């Protein structure tokens, strides 16, 4: 799947659906997913918990994974995250 965010096109390698889950589960699932990904791969995360708007950017910042973009669509929060290069 290819995504275009902020006029930048990039390939999305993984999708993580955490809809219906509440803190801390979405971030825990993201952590596990990132661990299984290769450097440079992108994951699209879909969530319904409003706290993910705060928690996922903090997770990315703390572990130095680029948060390519985030937005809200149809009462869902969507994040595009690239696994950091080693």
N, CA, C and O atoms as a CHARMM CRD file, in Angstrom:
* protein
*
  344
    1    1 UNK  N      0.84400  -1.16700   0.00000 PROA 1      0.00000
    2    1 UNK  CA     0.00000   0.00000   0.00000 PROA 1      0.00000
    3    1 UNK  C      0.88900   1.23000   0.00000 PROA 1      0.00000
    4    1 UNK  O      1.89800   1.27100   0.70400 PROA 1      0.00000
    5    2 UNK  N      0.52300   2.22500  -0.78000 PROA 2      0.00000
    6    2 UNK  CA     1.26300   3.47600  -0.80700 PROA 2      0.00000
    7    2 UNK  C      0.40100   4.56500  -0.17700 PROA 2      0.00000
    8    2 UNK  O     -0.79900   4.63800  -0.44100 PROA 2      0.00000
    9    3 UNK  N      0.99900   5.39700   0.63900 PROA 3      0.00000
   10    3 UNK  CA     0.30200   6.51800   1.26900 PROA 3      0.00000
   11    3 UNK  C      0.96400   7.80900   0.83500 PROA 3      0.00000
   12    3 UNK  O      2.17400   7.85700   0.61000 PROA 3      0.00000
   13    4 UNK  N      0.16400   8.85200   0.72000 PROA 4      0.00000
   14    4 UNK  CA     0.69200  10.18100   0.43600 PROA 4      0.00000
   15    4 UNK  C      0.28100  11.06700   1.59900 PROA 4      0.00000
   16    4 UNK  O     -0.90300  11.32200   1.81900 PROA 4      0.00000
   17    5 UNK  N      1.27600  11.53000   2.33600 PROA 5      0.00000
   18    5 UNK  CA     1.03400  12.37400   3.50000 PROA 5      0.00000
   19    5 UNK  C      1.94700  13.57600   3.38300 PROA 5      0.00000
   20    5 UNK  O      3.15200  13.43700   3.17100 PROA 5      0.00000
   21    6 UNK  N      1.36800  14.75400   3.52100 PROA 6      0.00000
   22    6 UNK  CA     2.14700  15.99300   3.43900 PROA 6      0.00000
   23    6 UNK  C      2.95600  16.03900   2.14400 PROA 6      0.00000
   24    6 UNK  O      4.12700  16.41800   2.14700 PROA 6      0.00000
   25    7 UNK  N      2.31800  15.64900   1.03800 PROA 7      0.00000
   26    7 UNK  CA     2.93000  15.64100  -0.29200 PROA 7      0.00000
   27    7 UNK  C      4.12300  14.69500  -0.41700 PROA 7      0.00000
   28    7 UNK  O      4.88500  14.79200  -1.37900 PROA 7      0.00000
   29    8 UNK  N      4.29200  13.79300   0.52900 PROA 8      0.00000
   30    8 UNK  CA     5.36500  12.79400   0.45100 PROA 8      0.00000
   31    8 UNK  C      4.71200  11.42800   0.27100 PROA 8      0.00000
   32    8 UNK  O      3.82600  11.05700   1.04200 PROA 8      0.00000
   33    9 UNK  N      5.13500  10.69300  -0.72500 PROA 9      0.00000
   34    9 UNK  CA     4.62900   9.34100  -0.94100 PROA 9      0.00000
   35    9 UNK  C      5.58800   8.35000  -0.29700 PROA 9      0.00000
   36    9 UNK  O      6.80500   8.48400  -0.41900 PROA 9      0.00000
   37   10 UNK  N      5.04600   7.37700   0.37500 PROA 10     0.00000
   38   10 UNK  CA     5.86400   6.33300   0.96900 PROA 10     0.00000
   39   10 UNK  C      5.06200   5.04900   1.02500 PROA 10     0.00000
   40   10 UNK  O      3.83200   5.06100   1.04200 PROA 10     0.00000
   41   11 UNK  N      5.77900   3.95500   1.05300 PROA 11     0.00000
   42   11 UNK  CA     5.12600   2.64800   1.11100 PROA 11     0.00000
   43   11 UNK  C      4.79400   2.30300   2.55300 PROA 11     0.00000
   44   11 UNK  O      5.60900   2.49600   3.45500 PROA 11     0.00000
   45   12 UNK  N      3.58600   1.78900   2.76100 PROA 12     0.00000
   46   12 UNK  CA     3.16400   1.30700   4.07200 PROA 12     0.00000
   47   12 UNK  C      3.32700  -0.20900   4.05800 PROA 12     0.00000
   48   12 UNK  O      2.69000  -0.90200   3.26400 PROA 12     0.00000
   49   13 UNK  N      4.17000  -0.71200   4.92900 PROA 13     0.00000
   50   13 UNK  CA     4.50000  -2.13300   4.96000 PROA 13     0.00000
   51   13 UNK  C      3.60700  -2.92600   5.91100 PROA 13     0.00000
   52   13 UNK  O      3.39400  -4.12300   5.71700 PROA 13     0.00000
   53   14 UNK  N      3.09100  -2.26400   6.92800 PROA 14     0.00000
   54   14 UNK  CA     2.32100  -2.94800   7.97000 PROA 14     0.00000
   55   14 UNK  C      1.13200  -2.08900   8.36700 PROA 14     0.00000
   56   14 UNK  O      1.15800  -0.86500   8.23800 PROA 14     0.00000
   57   15 UNK  N      0.08100  -2.75600   8.85400 PROA 15     0.00000
   58   15 UNK  CA    -1.05700  -2.03000   9.40400 PROA 15     0.00000
   59   15 UNK  C     -1.38800  -2.64800  10.75600 PROA 15     0.00000
   60   15 UNK  O     -1.38800  -3.86900  10.91400 PROA 15     0.00000
   61   16 UNK  N     -1.66900  -1.79200  11.71900 PROA 16     0.00000
   62   16 UNK  CA    -1.98300  -2.23900  13.06900 PROA 16     0.00000
   63   16 UNK  C     -3.31200  -1.61900  13.47500 PROA 16     0.00000
   64   16 UNK  O     -3.41100  -0.40100  13.62500 PROA 16     0.00000
   65   17 UNK  N     -4.32400  -2.44400  13.65200 PROA 17     0.00000
   66   17 UNK  CA    -5.65600  -1.98500  14.03400 PROA 17     0.00000
   67   17 UNK  C     -5.83300  -2.19600  15.53600 PROA 17     0.00000
   68   17 UNK  O     -5.91400  -3.32900  16.01100 PROA 17     0.00000
   69   18 UNK  N     -5.89200  -1.08900  16.27500 PROA 18     0.00000
   70   18 UNK  CA    -6.07100  -1.17400  17.72200 PROA 18     0.00000
   71   18 UNK  C     -7.43500  -0.62300  18.13500 PROA 18     0.00000
   72   18 UNK  O     -7.64100  -0.26600  19.29500 PROA 18     0.00000
   73   19 UNK  N     -8.35600  -0.55800  17.18900 PROA 19     0.00000
   74   19 UNK  CA    -9.68900  -0.01200  17.47100 PROA 19     0.00000
   75   19 UNK  C    -10.37100  -0.80500  18.58400 PROA 19     0.00000
   76   19 UNK  O    -10.34300  -2.03600  18.60000 PROA 19     0.00000
   77   20 UNK  N    -10.97800  -0.07800  19.50200 PROA 20     0.00000
   78   20 UNK  CA   -11.67500  -0.69700  20.61800 PROA 20     0.00000
   79   20 UNK  C    -10.79400  -0.96100  21.82300 PROA 20     0.00000
   80   20 UNK  O    -11.29600  -1.32700  22.88600 PROA 20     0.00000
   81   21 UNK  N     -9.49800  -0.78300  21.67900 PROA 21     0.00000
   82   21 UNK  CA    -8.57500  -1.01400  22.78800 PROA 21     0.00000
   83   21 UNK  C     -8.24500   0.30500  23.47400 PROA 21     0.00000
   84   21 UNK  O     -8.25700   1.36400  22.84600 PROA 21     0.00000
   85   22 UNK  N     -7.95000   0.22800  24.76400 PROA 22     0.00000
   86   22 UNK  CA    -7.65700   1.42000  25.54700 PROA 22     0.00000
   87   22 UNK  C     -6.26600   1.33600  26.14500 PROA 22     0.00000
   88   22 UNK  O     -5.68200   0.25900  26.26900 PROA 22     0.00000
   89   23 UNK  N     -5.75200   2.50300  26.51300 PROA 23     0.00000
   90   23 UNK  CA    -4.43400   2.64500  27.11200 PROA 23     0.00000
   91   23 UNK  C     -4.25600   1.60600  28.21900 PROA 23     0.00000
   92   23 UNK  O     -5.14200   1.45600  29.06200 PROA 23     0.00000
   93   24 UNK  N     -3.15900   0.90300  28.23700 PROA 24     0.00000
   94   24 UNK  CA    -1.93100   1.05800  27.45400 PROA 24     0.00000
   95   24 UNK  C     -1.82900   0.10500  26.25100 PROA 24     0.00000
   96   24 UNK  O     -0.77800   0.04200  25.61300 PROA 24     0.00000
   97   25 UNK  N     -2.89500  -0.63200  25.93200 PROA 25     0.00000
   98   25 UNK  CA    -2.80500  -1.68200  24.91000 PROA 25     0.00000
   99   25 UNK  C     -2.34800  -1.19700  23.53100 PROA 25     0.00000
  100   25 UNK  O     -1.49100  -1.84900  22.93500 PROA 25     0.00000
  101   26 UNK  N     -2.87300  -0.08200  22.98800 PROA 26     0.00000
  102   26 UNK  CA    -2.40100   0.33100  21.65800 PROA 26     0.00000
  103   26 UNK  C     -0.89200   0.56600  21.58700 PROA 26     0.00000
  104   26 UNK  O     -0.25000   0.17400  20.61300 PROA 26     0.00000
  105   27 UNK  N     -0.33600   1.19100  22.59400 PROA 27     0.00000
  106   27 UNK  CA     1.10700   1.45800  22.59300 PROA 27     0.00000
  107   27 UNK  C      1.89200   0.16200  22.79700 PROA 27     0.00000
  108   27 UNK  O      2.96000  -0.00800  22.20800 PROA 27     0.00000
  109   28 UNK  N      1.38800  -0.73400  23.60400 PROA 28     0.00000
  110   28 UNK  CA     2.06200  -2.02500  23.80100 PROA 28     0.00000
  111   28 UNK  C      2.07100  -2.82100  22.49400 PROA 28     0.00000
  112   28 UNK  O      3.08000  -3.43500  22.14600 PROA 28     0.00000
  113   29 UNK  N      0.94700  -2.80800  21.77200 PROA 29     0.00000
  114   29 UNK  CA     0.87800  -3.51300  20.48900 PROA 29     0.00000
  115   29 UNK  C      1.79900  -2.86600  19.46400 PROA 29     0.00000
  116   29 UNK  O      2.44200  -3.55900  18.67500 PROA 29     0.00000
  117   30 UNK  N      1.86300  -1.53700  19.47500 PROA 30     0.00000
  118   30 UNK  CA     2.76600  -0.83300  18.57400 PROA 30     0.00000
  119   30 UNK  C      4.21200  -1.19500  18.86900 PROA 30     0.00000
  120   30 UNK  O      5.00200  -1.42500  17.95300 PROA 30     0.00000
  121   31 UNK  N      4.55200  -1.24200  20.13400 PROA 31     0.00000
  122   31 UNK  CA     5.91700  -1.59900  20.53300 PROA 31     0.00000
  123   31 UNK  C      6.28400  -2.98500  19.99500 PROA 31     0.00000
  124   31 UNK  O      7.37800  -3.17200  19.46100 PROA 31     0.00000
  125   32 UNK  N      5.38400  -3.94500  20.13200 PROA 32     0.00000
  126   32 UNK  CA     5.63500  -5.29900  19.63200 PROA 32     0.00000
  127   32 UNK  C      5.74200  -5.32600  18.11700 PROA 32     0.00000
  128   32 UNK  O      6.59100  -6.02800  17.56800 PROA 32     0.00000
  129   33 UNK  N      4.89000  -4.57100  17.43500 PROA 33     0.00000
  130   33 UNK  CA     4.90600  -4.53000  15.97100 PROA 33     0.00000
  131   33 UNK  C      6.21900  -3.93300  15.47000 PROA 33     0.00000
  132   33 UNK  O      6.84300  -4.48000  14.56000 PROA 33     0.00000
  133   34 UNK  N      6.64100  -2.80600  16.06300 PROA 34     0.00000
  134   34 UNK  CA     7.88800  -2.13900  15.66100 PROA 34     0.00000
  135   34 UNK  C      9.08000  -3.08200  15.86000 PROA 34     0.00000
  136   34 UNK  O      9.99500  -3.12100  15.03700 PROA 34     0.00000
  137   35 UNK  N      9.05800  -3.82500  16.94000 PROA 35     0.00000
  138   35 UNK  CA    10.15900  -4.75100  17.23700 PROA 35     0.00000
  139   35 UNK  C     10.31200  -5.79700  16.12900 PROA 35     0.00000
  140   35 UNK  O     11.42500  -6.23500  15.83600 PROA 35     0.00000
  141   36 UNK  N      9.19000  -6.19800  15.51500 PROA 36     0.00000
  142   36 UNK  CA     9.21000  -7.22000  14.46800 PROA 36     0.00000
  143   36 UNK  C      9.46900  -6.65400  13.06900 PROA 36     0.00000
  144   36 UNK  O      9.62900  -7.41900  12.11800 PROA 36     0.00000
  145   37 UNK  N      9.51300  -5.33400  12.93000 PROA 37     0.00000
  146   37 UNK  CA     9.69600  -4.69700  11.62300 PROA 37     0.00000
  147   37 UNK  C     11.17900  -4.50400  11.30700 PROA 37     0.00000
  148   37 UNK  O     12.03100  -4.53000  12.19600 PROA 37     0.00000
  149   38 UNK  N     11.46400  -4.31100  10.02000 PROA 38     0.00000
  150   38 UNK  CA    12.81700  -3.98200   9.58700 PROA 38     0.00000
  151   38 UNK  C     13.00300  -2.47100   9.65000 PROA 38     0.00000
  152   38 UNK  O     12.03500  -1.72000   9.53700 PROA 38     0.00000
  153   39 UNK  N     14.23300  -2.02800   9.82900 PROA 39     0.00000
  154   39 UNK  CA    14.54200  -0.59700   9.83500 PROA 39     0.00000
  155   39 UNK  C     14.02800   0.05400   8.56300 PROA 39     0.00000
  156   39 UNK  O     14.20500  -0.48300   7.47000 PROA 39     0.00000
  157   40 UNK  N     13.39400   1.20700   8.70300 PROA 40     0.00000
  158   40 UNK  CA    12.90400   1.95900   7.56200 PROA 40     0.00000
  159   40 UNK  C     11.49600   1.60200   7.12700 PROA 40     0.00000
  160   40 UNK  O     10.89700   2.33900   6.34300 PROA 40     0.00000
  161   41 UNK  N     10.94600   0.49200   7.61000 PROA 41     0.00000
  162   41 UNK  CA     9.57700   0.12700   7.24300 PROA 41     0.00000
  163   41 UNK  C      8.57700   1.04900   7.93800 PROA 41     0.00000
  164   41 UNK  O      8.86900   1.63000   8.98300 PROA 41     0.00000
  165   42 UNK  N      7.39600   1.17000   7.33800 PROA 42     0.00000
  166   42 UNK  CA     6.35200   2.05500   7.84200 PROA 42     0.00000
  167   42 UNK  C      5.15300   1.23600   8.29300 PROA 42     0.00000
  168   42 UNK  O      4.74300   0.29100   7.61800 PROA 42     0.00000
  169   43 UNK  N      4.60100   1.60500   9.43300 PROA 43     0.00000
  170   43 UNK  CA     3.37500   1.00200   9.93500 PROA 43     0.00000
  171   43 UNK  C      2.29500   2.08000  10.02700 PROA 43     0.00000
  172   43 UNK  O      2.55400   3.20300  10.46000 PROA 43     0.00000
  173   44 UNK  N      1.09800   1.72200   9.61800 PROA 44     0.00000
  174   44 UNK  CA    -0.07700   2.58700   9.76400 PROA 44     0.00000
  175   44 UNK  C     -0.87200   2.04300  10.94000 PROA 44     0.00000
  176   44 UNK  O     -1.28300   0.88300  10.93900 PROA 44     0.00000
  177   45 UNK  N     -1.08300   2.88300  11.93900 PROA 45     0.00000
  178   45 UNK  CA    -1.80600   2.48800  13.15200 PROA 45     0.00000
  179   45 UNK  C     -3.16000   3.17700  13.14500 PROA 45     0.00000
  180   45 UNK  O     -3.25600   4.38200  12.91100 PROA 45     0.00000
  181   46 UNK  N     -4.20700   2.39800  13.40600 PROA 46     0.00000
  182   46 UNK  CA    -5.55900   2.93200  13.51500 PROA 46     0.00000
  183   46 UNK  C     -6.02400   2.68400  14.94500 PROA 46     0.00000
  184   46 UNK  O     -5.92000   1.56700  15.45300 PROA 46     0.00000
  185   47 UNK  N     -6.53300   3.72000  15.58600 PROA 47     0.00000
  186   47 UNK  CA    -6.94900   3.60900  16.98400 PROA 47     0.00000
  187   47 UNK  C     -8.24100   4.38900  17.20600 PROA 47     0.00000
  188   47 UNK  O     -8.58500   5.27900  16.42700 PROA 47     0.00000
  189   48 UNK  N     -8.94600   4.04400  18.27200 PROA 48     0.00000
  190   48 UNK  CA   -10.15000   4.78300  18.66500 PROA 48     0.00000
  191   48 UNK  C     -9.99000   5.44900  20.02600 PROA 48     0.00000
  192   48 UNK  O    -10.81400   6.28200  20.40300 PROA 48     0.00000
  193   49 UNK  N     -8.96100   5.10000  20.75700 PROA 49     0.00000
  194   49 UNK  CA    -8.72300   5.69100  22.07900 PROA 49     0.00000
  195   49 UNK  C     -8.11000   7.08100  21.91000 PROA 49     0.00000
  196   49 UNK  O     -7.01400   7.20400  21.36300 PROA 49     0.00000
  197   50 UNK  N     -8.79800   8.13300  22.37200 PROA 50     0.00000
  198   50 UNK  CA    -8.26600   9.48800  22.22900 PROA 50     0.00000
  199   50 UNK  C     -6.88600   9.68300  22.86700 PROA 50     0.00000
  200   50 UNK  O     -6.13200  10.55400  22.43400 PROA 50     0.00000
  201   51 UNK  N     -6.54700   8.90000  23.87400 PROA 51     0.00000
  202   51 UNK  CA    -5.23900   9.06400  24.52500 PROA 51     0.00000
  203   51 UNK  C     -4.08700   8.69900  23.59500 PROA 51     0.00000
  204   51 UNK  O     -2.94400   9.07300  23.85700 PROA 51     0.00000
  205   52 UNK  N     -4.37100   7.97300  22.50800 PROA 52     0.00000
  206   52 UNK  CA    -3.29600   7.63900  21.56700 PROA 52     0.00000
  207   52 UNK  C     -2.75100   8.89900  20.90100 PROA 52     0.00000
  208   52 UNK  O     -1.60500   8.90600  20.45000 PROA 52     0.00000
  209   53 UNK  N     -3.54500   9.95700  20.83200 PROA 53     0.00000
  210   53 UNK  CA    -3.06700  11.22100  20.25200 PROA 53     0.00000
  211   53 UNK  C     -1.89400  11.78200  21.04400 PROA 53     0.00000
  212   53 UNK  O     -1.05900  12.50900  20.50600 PROA 53     0.00000
  213   54 UNK  N     -1.84100  11.44400  22.30100 PROA 54     0.00000
  214   54 UNK  CA    -0.74700  11.87100  23.17400 PROA 54     0.00000
  215   54 UNK  C      0.30000  10.76500  23.29700 PROA 54     0.00000
  216   54 UNK  O      1.50000  11.02700  23.20800 PROA 54     0.00000
  217   55 UNK  N     -0.15500   9.53400  23.50100 PROA 55     0.00000
  218   55 UNK  CA     0.75100   8.42900  23.82700 PROA 55     0.00000
  219   55 UNK  C      1.62400   7.98300  22.66300 PROA 55     0.00000
  220   55 UNK  O      2.81100   7.72200  22.85600 PROA 55     0.00000
  221   56 UNK  N      1.06800   7.89000  21.46300 PROA 56     0.00000
  222   56 UNK  CA     1.85500   7.40100  20.32600 PROA 56     0.00000
  223   56 UNK  C      2.94000   8.40000  19.92800 PROA 56     0.00000
  224   56 UNK  O      4.07600   7.98400  19.69800 PROA 56     0.00000
  225   57 UNK  N      2.64300   9.70800  19.83600 PROA 57     0.00000
  226   57 UNK  CA     3.75000  10.63800  19.56100 PROA 57     0.00000
  227   57 UNK  C      4.85000  10.59800  20.62600 PROA 57     0.00000
  228   57 UNK  O      6.02900  10.71500  20.29300 PROA 57     0.00000
  229   58 UNK  N      4.48100  10.43600  21.89800 PROA 58     0.00000
  230   58 UNK  CA     5.49000  10.33500  22.96000 PROA 58     0.00000
  231   58 UNK  C      6.32800   9.07000  22.79200 PROA 58     0.00000
  232   58 UNK  O      7.54500   9.10300  22.97100 PROA 58     0.00000
  233   59 UNK  N      5.68900   7.96700  22.45200 PROA 59     0.00000
  234   59 UNK  CA     6.39300   6.71400  22.19700 PROA 59     0.00000
  235   59 UNK  C      7.40800   6.90700  21.07500 PROA 59     0.00000
  236   59 UNK  O      8.56600   6.50900  21.19900 PROA 59     0.00000
  237   60 UNK  N      6.96500   7.52100  19.97900 PROA 60     0.00000
  238   60 UNK  CA     7.85000   7.74300  18.82400 PROA 60     0.00000
  239   60 UNK  C      9.02500   8.63700  19.19500 PROA 60     0.00000
  240   60 UNK  O     10.16700   8.35700  18.83000 PROA 60     0.00000
  241   61 UNK  N      8.74600   9.69700  19.90800 PROA 61     0.00000
  242   61 UNK  CA     9.79600  10.62600  20.31300 PROA 61     0.00000
  243   61 UNK  C     10.80600   9.94900  21.24000 PROA 61     0.00000
  244   61 UNK  O     12.01400  10.11900  21.07800 PROA 61     0.00000
  245   62 UNK  N     10.31300   9.18900  22.19900 PROA 62     0.00000
  246   62 UNK  CA    11.17400   8.55300  23.18500 PROA 62     0.00000
  247   62 UNK  C     12.09300   7.52000  22.54600 PROA 62     0.00000
  248   62 UNK  O     13.26100   7.40700  22.91700 PROA 62     0.00000
  249   63 UNK  N     11.55700   6.75400  21.57100 PROA 63     0.00000
  250   63 UNK  CA    12.34100   5.68600  20.95000 PROA 63     0.00000
  251   63 UNK  C     12.92200   6.08700  19.60100 PROA 63     0.00000
  252   63 UNK  O     13.52500   5.26300  18.91300 PROA 63     0.00000
  253   64 UNK  N     12.74400   7.35500  19.21900 PROA 64     0.00000
  254   64 UNK  CA    13.35400   7.91700  18.01300 PROA 64     0.00000
  255   64 UNK  C     12.85100   7.27100  16.72000 PROA 64     0.00000
  256   64 UNK  O     13.61400   7.08700  15.77200 PROA 64     0.00000
  257   65 UNK  N     11.55200   6.92700  16.69100 PROA 65     0.00000
  258   65 UNK  CA    10.91800   6.44600  15.46900 PROA 65     0.00000
  259   65 UNK  C     10.18400   7.63300  14.85400 PROA 65     0.00000
  260   65 UNK  O      9.34200   8.23100  15.52400 PROA 65     0.00000
  261   66 UNK  N     10.47400   7.99800  13.59800 PROA 66     0.00000
  262   66 UNK  CA     9.81200   9.15300  12.99200 PROA 66     0.00000
  263   66 UNK  C      8.29500   8.94800  12.85600 PROA 66     0.00000
  264   66 UNK  O      7.82900   7.97000  12.27200 PROA 66     0.00000
  265   67 UNK  N      7.55100   9.89900  13.41100 PROA 67     0.00000
  266   67 UNK  CA     6.10200   9.94700  13.22300 PROA 67     0.00000
  267   67 UNK  C      5.87200  10.76800  11.96500 PROA 67     0.00000
  268   67 UNK  O      5.98600  11.99400  11.98300 PROA 67     0.00000
  269   68 UNK  N      5.54600  10.08000  10.86800 PROA 68     0.00000
  270   68 UNK  CA     5.42200  10.74700   9.58100 PROA 68     0.00000
  271   68 UNK  C      4.20900  11.65900   9.52100 PROA 68     0.00000
  272   68 UNK  O      4.25900  12.73600   8.92700 PROA 68     0.00000
  273   69 UNK  N      3.11500  11.21900  10.14300 PROA 69     0.00000
  274   69 UNK  CA     1.91000  12.03900  10.18100 PROA 69     0.00000
  275   69 UNK  C      0.90900  11.38400  11.10800 PROA 69     0.00000
  276   69 UNK  O      1.02400  10.20700  11.45000 PROA 69     0.00000
  277   70 UNK  N     -0.06800  12.16600  11.50200 PROA 70     0.00000
  278   70 UNK  CA    -1.19500  11.65500  12.27100 PROA 70     0.00000
  279   70 UNK  C     -2.39900  12.50500  11.92300 PROA 70     0.00000
  280   70 UNK  O     -2.27200  13.70100  11.66100 PROA 70     0.00000
  281   71 UNK  N     -3.57100  11.88400  11.92000 PROA 71     0.00000
  282   71 UNK  CA    -4.79700  12.64200  11.71500 PROA 71     0.00000
  283   71 UNK  C     -5.98000  11.87400  12.26100 PROA 71     0.00000
  284   71 UNK  O     -5.85500  10.72900  12.69800 PROA 71     0.00000
  285   72 UNK  N     -7.12000  12.51700  12.22900 PROA 72     0.00000
  286   72 UNK  CA    -8.35500  11.90600  12.69700 PROA 72     0.00000
  287   72 UNK  C     -9.27400  11.74100  11.50500 PROA 72     0.00000
  288   72 UNK  O     -9.50400  12.68600  10.75100 PROA 72     0.00000
  289   73 UNK  N     -9.80400  10.52500  11.33500 PROA 73     0.00000
  290   73 UNK  CA   -10.72300  10.21300  10.24400 PROA 73     0.00000
  291   73 UNK  C    -11.86800   9.37900  10.78800 PROA 73     0.00000
  292   73 UNK  O    -11.64500   8.30300  11.34300 PROA 73     0.00000
  293   74 UNK  N    -13.08200   9.86000  10.63600 PROA 74     0.00000
  294   74 UNK  CA   -14.26200   9.08100  11.03200 PROA 74     0.00000
  295   74 UNK  C    -14.17100   8.54900  12.45500 PROA 74     0.00000
  296   74 UNK  O    -14.39200   7.36000  12.68600 PROA 74     0.00000
  297   75 UNK  N    -13.85200   9.40700  13.40400 PROA 75     0.00000
  298   75 UNK  CA   -13.72600   9.04600  14.81900 PROA 75     0.00000
  299   75 UNK  C    -12.63200   8.02000  15.08400 PROA 75     0.00000
  300   75 UNK  O    -12.66500   7.30800  16.08800 PROA 75     0.00000
  301   76 UNK  N    -11.67500   7.95100  14.18700 PROA 76     0.00000
  302   76 UNK  CA   -10.51200   7.10300  14.38300 PROA 76     0.00000
  303   76 UNK  C     -9.25700   7.96300  14.26900 PROA 76     0.00000
  304   76 UNK  O     -9.22600   8.94500  13.52700 PROA 76     0.00000
  305   77 UNK  N     -8.23700   7.58200  15.00500 PROA 77     0.00000
  306   77 UNK  CA    -6.95800   8.28600  14.98200 PROA 77     0.00000
  307   77 UNK  C     -5.98800   7.42000  14.17600 PROA 77     0.00000
  308   77 UNK  O     -5.81700   6.23300  14.45400 PROA 77     0.00000
  309   78 UNK  N     -5.36100   8.03300  13.18000 PROA 78     0.00000
  310   78 UNK  CA    -4.48700   7.29400  12.27600 PROA 78     0.00000
  311   78 UNK  C     -3.07700   7.88400  12.36300 PROA 78     0.00000
  312   78 UNK  O     -2.89000   9.10000  12.33200 PROA 78     0.00000
  313   79 UNK  N     -2.09300   6.98900  12.47400 PROA 79     0.00000
  314   79 UNK  CA    -0.68800   7.38300  12.62200 PROA 79     0.00000
  315   79 UNK  C      0.14300   6.61400  11.60400 PROA 79     0.00000
  316   79 UNK  O     -0.10400   5.43300  11.35900 PROA 79     0.00000
  317   80 UNK  N      1.12300   7.28100  11.01400 PROA 80     0.00000
  318   80 UNK  CA     2.09300   6.64500  10.12400 PROA 80     0.00000
  319   80 UNK  C      3.45200   6.78000  10.77800 PROA 80     0.00000
  320   80 UNK  O      3.91700   7.89400  11.01900 PROA 80     0.00000
  321   81 UNK  N      4.09200   5.66400  11.06700 PROA 81     0.00000
  322   81 UNK  CA     5.34200   5.63500  11.82900 PROA 81     0.00000
  323   81 UNK  C      6.37900   4.82700  11.06300 PROA 81     0.00000
  324   81 UNK  O      6.10800   3.71800  10.60100 PROA 81     0.00000
  325   82 UNK  N      7.55400   5.39300  10.93800 PROA 82     0.00000
  326   82 UNK  CA     8.67300   4.68900  10.28500 PROA 82     0.00000
  327   82 UNK  C      9.60700   4.17900  11.37600 PROA 82     0.00000
  328   82 UNK  O      9.97500   4.92400  12.28500 PROA 82     0.00000
  329   83 UNK  N      9.99000   2.89600  11.28300 PROA 83     0.00000
  330   83 UNK  CA    10.95100   2.36900  12.24400 PROA 83     0.00000
  331   83 UNK  C     12.30400   3.02400  11.98700 PROA 83     0.00000
  332   83 UNK  O     12.76500   3.10800  10.84900 PROA 83     0.00000
  333   84 UNK  N     12.91400   3.47600  13.04200 PROA 84     0.00000
  334   84 UNK  CA    14.19300   4.20000  12.91500 PROA 84     0.00000
  335   84 UNK  C     15.24000   3.34600  12.24400 PROA 84     0.00000
  336   84 UNK  O     15.23600   2.11800  12.33200 PROA 84     0.00000
  337   85 UNK  N     16.14600   4.04400  11.56600 PROA 85     0.00000
  338   85 UNK  CA    17.28300   3.38900  10.93200 PROA 85     0.00000
  339   85 UNK  C     18.34000   3.15000  12.00500 PROA 85     0.00000
  340   85 UNK  O     18.53700   3.98500  12.88800 PROA 85     0.00000
  341   86 UNK  N     19.00500   2.02500  11.92500 PROA 86     0.00000
  342   86 UNK  CA    20.05200   1.71700  12.91900 PROA 86     0.00000
  343   86 UNK  C     21.37400   2.28000  12.48500 PROA 86     0.00000
  344   86 UNK  O     22.37200   2.12400  13.18800 PROA 86     0.00000
